[in-house]
Amino acid sequence: MCRAAGALFLVAAACAAQDTLQQRLRLSPASNELRQQSLFRFFQEAGCPDLKLQPLLKGAPPNVVCGVPGTRRTTILVTAHFDKTKRGQGVLDNWSGASLLPSLLEALLREPRPARFLFIGFSNEERGLVGSRHYARQMPPHEWREIRAVVNIDCVGAGPLKYWTPRADTGLAQLALRIAAETRIPLEAVRLKRVDSDSHPFARKKIPVIDFVSLTQPMIKLLHTPRDNFDIMRMEEYQDSFRFISAFLTRLAQED
């Protein structure tokens, strides 16, 4: 059954997206090369207006970059890494985030977009944030100045949605909590130790960032193991994550 979670959602569109969410999530390709290729194809199917690959050094799969124009000189980055380690299927970490990006794009294409969006699937996060560090190094200064926020999605759908503190920008966290109250989708802050994410290179540049996750500290031991498979996913909470992040991005794009 499709659950409507408040006035911010087009219920029919949210319901129609559920089958696609599950189909894309279940694919979870076995190699990082196939994951990159699948993500690129998903963006094509979603109607990405400006889709390209950003090559990396040392033969790693390229970053996947989907640009969506807006009417203002403000850019919002929506990011997730698509790579996995050799052990496990990497469904939670982080096909759950990467395969969500095209569905978020589809949701945003239905509405006017004052801000420009860049959806980025980062490569080689598991080898030290290689893809996000490379992307950040290649950005010219004028593009840095136009970034309103970086919204990073990493390991969602294995439990209720959370945002990672203390890295989260205060303004973005407050907006997220308002959206949670309006949509009645639970959201809480979580502190995670001994982990990092692709928001790091941007936070170092003083860009406002927020990471959406479903992890708790005990769950981290499941990552990079055979237990990271589809069985640990909770589809109702994965769908809630999609609806919440769609609403968050829509509202964020409308703010100055």
Buried (B, 14 or more C-beta within 10 A) or exposed (E): EEBBBBEBBBBEEBBEBBEBBBEBBEBBBEEBBBBBBBBBEBBEEBEBEEBEBBEBEEEBBBBBBBBBEBEBEBBBBBBBBBBBBEEBBBBBBBBBBBBBBBBBBBBBBEEEBBBBBBBBBBBBBBEEBBBBBBBBEEBEEEEBEBBBBBBBBBBBBBBBBBBBBEBBBEEBBEBBBEBBEBBEBEBEEBEBEEBEBBBBBBBEEEBBBBBBBBBBEEBBEBBBEEBBBBEBBBBEBBBBBBBBBBBBBBBBBEEE
